[in-house]
Amino acid sequence: MPQLVLGTHNKHKGEEFKVLLGDLSVETLTLEQFPQVGEIVEDGETLEENARKKAKEVFRITHLSTLADDSGLEVHYLNDEPGVYSSRYAGPEATYPDNCKKLLSKLRGVPPRRRGARFRCVLYFIAPGNVRFSTEGVCNGVILESPRGTNGFGYDPIFLPRGWSKTLAEMTPQEKNLISHRAKAVEAIKPHLRSYFPAVT
């Protein structure tokens, strides 16, 4: 069975990716199995740059097919902040609640109709033979005034997807994996993975 390295140190992301890729005949490996891959500085100005950098660095070290992502929350009222800074919006050591608290403080008093936002995920795949391709997934919604739910991670408790009465943090993993930005990006990249890995079904 072919191997695919998930180029992330984020355990939550790794778990989601493994589920989303579960119907493919590939063995998914995490960076926990490659301690020689340290933290990769995400200093790109776009999600695309960061995803590409992570994939190339992991591939350079492991020499195995690699799938990396960068995801961000873009709030339209804030000119698409926090964007590439989503994971460190409240500082380099920020926790998920810290980031949510900062975002909510910047949106205090902003009416619901102006709280539109989207989660965006960019995936980048790199493999031997100079094979490279990328896809993107988007989940549109609004930012609530206070957190709801205990599932998920990141900004999930304050993000209400369009057409839903539940936040991402109130959904079951199965529900989230039907509509999330990460799920959409993975679905878009699956045809490419199937074309690259002959044994993939």
Protein Blocks (a to p, Z undefined) as FASTA:
>chain_A
ZZddddbfbfklmmmmmmmmmmpccddddfklmmmlccdddfbfbfklmmmmmmmmmmmm
nopacdddddddddfklnopakjmmmmmnojkbcfklmmmmmmmmmgoiafklmgccddd
ddddddehiiacdddddddddddfbdedjehehjllmpccehiabdfklpcfklmmmmgm
klmmmmmmmmmmmmmmmmlZZ
